């Protein structure tokens, strides 16, 4: 009886997580916020709107990466990957 209950709980959890992934992935890839950052090196000015993504301590980066992973998994579901 316990194994049946555990199986039902596992299936319901999987269905719920798939539904959440579908909601996130159906809207398209996650939006990557751009923050205009300008830096000058050796007399040359560089502007990089995605420089904030280089900061591995930024919690927003990990939220974007998680959403990107969810979107990618949704798009690749059922597809065979070969190299």
Secondary structure, DSSP 4 states (H G I P E B T S, - for coil): -HHHHHHHHHHHHHHHHHHHHHHHHTT-SPP-----EEEEETTEEEEETTGGGG-TT-HHHHHHHHHHHHHHHHHHTT-----
